[in-house]
């Protein structure tokens, strides 16, 4: 149930759910990110997610990213993905990771270990800019800076135009993207339900930083 009704329903049900083969065999997206949300689910049904993903990466070398919240799965594919970057997806701080049985809030404190099996992290945006109970932002954490020092890329997730976040953004989703993309410790990318809005924000940064020539 939506709390904010600004999201149009015009496109609901307009496009079928497609698998990787049906998508990549007919067209070549400029960039493609493959996420394996629950490797254990496939194992329960006798499907080896690791083997399937490695076959897909071999068949479609244009895939640039492979992510998962399952450390065991990521360790199994580390070093076998050709050029595809391996990204560790962090869930909510109190959620328990399947392999280590540790909360993600504890795992993120050990970035060197994450670096041993991944080239980047996908973190809920609140890991970077926490939101206080009164819905105003706390000062940013050092997560982005600390990760970058180790050579880990950082992708912030959880963006959606119709999901209220913080009063600091004055109900402007573009302002929220700029908070993460145009700062001293900017993230390397964002994961969003509204890519057009994120693209517009990136375009705004580009326009602001482009040199102006006059005659």
C-alpha positions in Angstrom: 0.0 0.0 0.0 1.5 3.3 -1.1 1.9 6.0 1.5 2.3 8.7 -1.1 0.2 8.6 -4.2 2.4 10.5 -6.6 3.5 7.4 -8.4 1.4 6.9 -11.5 -0.2 3.5 -12.2 -0.1 4.0 -16.0 2.6 1.5 -16.5 1.5 -1.2 -14.0 1.4 -4.6 -15.7 2.5 -3.1 -19.0 5.7 -5.1 -19.3 6.1 -8.8 -18.5 8.8 -10.2 -16.2 11.6 -11.5 -18.4 14.6 -13.6 -17.7 18.2 -12.8 -18.6 18.3 -14.8 -21.7 15.1 -13.3 -23.2 16.4 -9.8 -22.5 20.0 -10.0 -23.6 19.5 -12.3 -26.5 17.3 -9.8 -28.3 19.0 -6.5 -27.4 22.2 -5.1 -25.9 21.6 -2.7 -23.0 24.3 -0.1 -22.6 24.9 -1.5 -19.1 23.5 -4.5 -17.2 23.5 -5.4 -13.5 22.7 -8.9 -12.4 21.5 -9.4 -8.8 21.1 -12.8 -7.1 18.9 -11.9 -4.2 18.6 -15.3 -2.5 21.0 -18.0 -3.6 19.8 -20.4 -0.9 16.3 -20.4 -2.5 17.7 -21.9 -5.7 19.7 -24.5 -3.7 16.5 -25.7 -2.0 15.1 -26.6 -5.5 18.3 -28.4 -6.6 19.5 -25.4 -8.7 23.2 -24.4 -8.4 23.0 -20.6 -8.6 26.8 -20.3 -8.9 27.0 -22.5 -12.0 24.1 -20.8 -13.6 25.5 -17.3 -13.0 28.9 -18.3 -14.4 27.3 -19.7 -17.5 25.3 -16.5 -18.0 28.4 -14.4 -17.6 30.2 -16.5 -20.1 27.3 -16.3 -22.6 26.9 -12.5 -22.1 30.2 -10.9 -21.4 28.6 -7.4 -21.5 27.2 -7.9 -18.0 29.2 -5.4 -15.9 28.0 -6.1 -12.3 26.9 -9.2 -10.3 25.6 -8.6 -6.8 24.2 -10.6 -3.9 23.6 -10.2 -0.2 24.9 -13.8 0.3 28.7 -13.8 1.1 29.0 -17.6 0.5 27.7 -17.1 -3.1 30.0 -14.1 -3.7 33.0 -16.0 -2.4 32.1 -18.9 -4.8 32.2 -16.6 -7.9 35.0 -14.3 -6.9 37.8 -14.4 -9.5 35.6 -16.3 -12.0 33.5 -13.4 -13.3 35.8 -12.2 -16.1 35.3 -8.4 -16.2 32.1 -8.3 -14.2 32.4 -6.5 -10.9 31.3 -8.4 -7.8 29.2 -6.3 -5.4 28.1 -7.2 -1.9 24.6 -6.1 -1.3 24.0 -5.0 2.3 20.5 -5.3 3.7 19.0 -3.6 6.7 21.4 -3.4 9.7 19.5 -6.0 11.8 18.9 -8.5 9.0 21.1 -11.6 9.3 23.4 -12.6 6.4 22.9 -16.2 5.3 26.5 -17.4 5.4 28.0 -15.7 8.5 24.8 -15.5 10.5 25.8 -12.0 11.4 23.7 -8.9 11.1 24.7 -6.7 8.2 25.2 -3.8 10.6 28.1 -5.8 12.1 29.5 -7.1 8.8 29.9 -3.6 7.4 32.3 -2.7 10.2 34.9 -5.1 8.6 35.5 -3.6 5.2 38.8 -5.4 4.6 37.1 -8.7 4.8 34.5 -7.5 2.3 37.3 -6.4 0.0 38.6 -10.0 -0.1 35.5 -11.2 -2.1 34.0 -8.1 -3.6 35.0 -5.0 -5.6 32.2 -2.9 -4.3 29.3 -2.6 -1.9 25.6 -1.8 -2.4 24.4 -0.2 0.8 21.0 1.2 1.9 21.2 5.0 1.7 20.7 5.2 5.5 24.1 3.5 6.0 25.6 6.7 4.5 23.2 9.4 5.7 21.3 8.2 8.7 17.8 9.7 9.3 16.9 10.7 12.9 13.5 9.8 14.4 12.3 13.4 13.6 13.0 12.7 9.9 16.0 15.1 9.6 19.4 13.8 8.5 22.2 13.0 10.9 25.8 13.9 9.8 27.1 11.4 7.2 29.0 8.3 8.3 32.5 7.6 7.1 31.4 4.6 5.1 32.0 6.0 1.6 35.4 7.4 2.5 36.5 4.3 4.3 35.4 2.0 1.5 37.1 4.2 -1.1 40.4 4.1 0.8 40.3 0.3 0.4 39.5 0.5 -3.3 35.8 -0.5 -2.8 33.2 1.2 -4.9 30.0 2.3 -3.2 26.5 2.1 -4.6 23.7 3.6 -2.5 20.3 1.8 -2.7 16.7 2.4 -1.6 15.8 5.4 -3.8 12.2 5.9 -4.9 10.3 9.1 -5.7 7.2 8.0 -3.8 9.1 6.9 -0.7 9.4 9.7 1.9 12.9 10.0 3.3 13.9 13.2 5.1 12.6 16.7 5.5 16.1 17.9 4.5 15.1 17.2 0.8 11.9 19.2 1.0 10.0 16.4 -0.8 12.3 16.8 -3.8 13.8 13.5 -4.9 16.4 15.2 -7.1 17.7 17.0 -4.0 18.2 13.6 -2.4 20.3 12.2 -5.3 22.4 15.3 -5.2 23.1 14.7 -1.5 24.8 11.4 -2.5 26.2 12.3 -5.9 27.6 15.8 -5.4 29.5 15.8 -2.2 33.1 15.5 -1.0 32.6 11.7 -0.5 30.3 10.9 -3.4 29.0 7.4 -4.1 29.9 5.7 -7.3 26.3 5.1 -8.3 22.7 4.7 -7.1 20.2 1.9 -7.3 16.7 3.4 -7.9 13.1 2.6 -8.9 13.1 5.9 -10.9 16.2 6.0 -13.1 15.0 9.0 -15.1 15.0 11.1 -12.0 18.5 10.0 -11.1 19.7 10.7 -14.6 18.3 14.2 -14.4 20.2 14.7 -11.2 23.4 13.5 -12.7 22.7 15.8 -15.7 22.3 18.7 -13.3 25.6 18.1 -11.7 27.3 17.9 -15.1 25.7 21.2 -16.2 26.8 22.9 -13.0 30.4 21.7 -13.4 30.7 22.3 -17.1 32.8 25.3 -18.0 31.0 28.3 -19.3 32.5 30.2 -22.3 31.5 33.7 -23.3 32.7 36.0 -26.1 
